[in-house]
Amino acid sequence: MLPQMEHAMETMMFTVHKFAGDKGYLTKEDLRVLMEKEFPGFLENQKDPLAVDKIMKDLDQRREGRVGFQSVFSLIAGLAFAITCDDYFVEHMKQKGRK
């Protein structure tokens, strides 16, 4: 059995590969589908309808219309961290009676 952190990283790797398929990278549409399936709350809370387009532009430094595993993994790790921190903060404030 893998330690919890290794299991989480393995899950992220398999998830990215699921959306990338055999081509080994994600297109903007692949990224959109990944975000819709794996981070629905993030997209629902975006005020900018072009959020995925802007994320893709930031990740696609070479302007090839695709992003590799490392870029997507960094995005996912950052989103997971931000969401977790936000959830922790909200719960902490509820416990203190400040919500």
C-alpha positions in Angstrom: 0.0 0.0 0.0 1.3 3.4 -1.0 1.7 6.2 1.6 -1.1 8.7 1.4 1.0 11.4 -0.4 2.3 9.0 -3.0 -1.2 7.7 -3.6 -2.5 11.3 -4.1 0.3 12.0 -6.6 -0.3 8.8 -8.4 -4.0 9.6 -8.7 -3.2 13.0 -10.2 -0.8 11.5 -12.7 -3.4 8.9 -13.8 -6.1 11.5 -14.0 -4.0 13.8 -16.3 -3.0 10.8 -18.5 -6.7 9.8 -18.7 -7.6 13.2 -20.3 -4.4 13.4 -22.4 -4.8 10.0 -23.9 -2.0 8.5 -25.9 -0.9 11.8 -27.3 0.8 12.7 -24.0 -0.4 16.3 -23.8 -3.7 18.2 -23.4 -5.3 20.5 -25.9 -7.5 23.4 -24.7 -10.6 21.2 -25.0 -8.9 18.4 -23.0 -8.0 20.9 -20.3 -11.6 22.3 -20.3 -13.0 18.8 -19.9 -10.5 17.9 -17.2 -11.4 21.1 -15.3 -15.2 20.5 -15.7 -14.9 16.9 -14.4 -12.2 17.3 -11.8 -12.7 20.9 -10.6 -16.4 21.7 -11.2 -16.6 24.1 -8.2 -13.6 26.1 -9.5 -15.2 26.7 -12.9 -18.6 27.4 -11.5 -17.2 30.1 -9.2 -15.3 31.9 -12.0 -16.7 35.2 -13.0 -14.7 35.2 -16.2 -16.2 32.9 -18.9 -12.8 32.8 -20.6 -11.1 31.4 -17.5 -10.0 28.1 -19.2 -8.8 30.1 -22.2 -6.6 32.3 -20.0 -5.3 29.3 -18.0 -4.4 27.6 -21.3 -2.6 30.7 -22.5 -0.6 30.9 -19.3 0.3 27.2 -19.5 1.1 27.1 -23.2 4.3 29.1 -23.1 5.4 27.9 -26.6 2.0 28.7 -28.1 1.7 25.2 -29.6 -2.0 24.8 -28.6 -1.1 22.1 -26.1 0.3 21.7 -22.6 2.4 18.9 -21.2 2.1 16.9 -18.1 4.4 19.1 -16.0 2.4 22.2 -16.6 -0.9 20.5 -16.0 0.4 18.8 -12.9 1.6 22.2 -11.5 -1.9 23.7 -12.2 -3.6 20.8 -10.5 -1.3 20.9 -7.5 -1.8 24.6 -7.2 -5.6 24.4 -7.5 -5.8 21.5 -5.0 -3.7 23.5 -2.5 -5.8 26.7 -2.9 -9.1 24.8 -2.6 -7.8 22.9 0.4 -6.6 26.1 2.1 -9.9 27.9 1.4 -11.9 25.0 2.8 -9.6 24.9 5.9 -10.0 28.7 6.4 -13.8 28.5 6.1 -14.0 25.6 8.6 -11.7 27.4 11.0 -13.8 30.6 10.8 -17.0 28.5 11.5 -15.4 27.0 14.5 -14.6 30.5 15.8 -18.1 31.6 15.1 -17.1 34.2 12.5 -18.9 32.9 9.4 
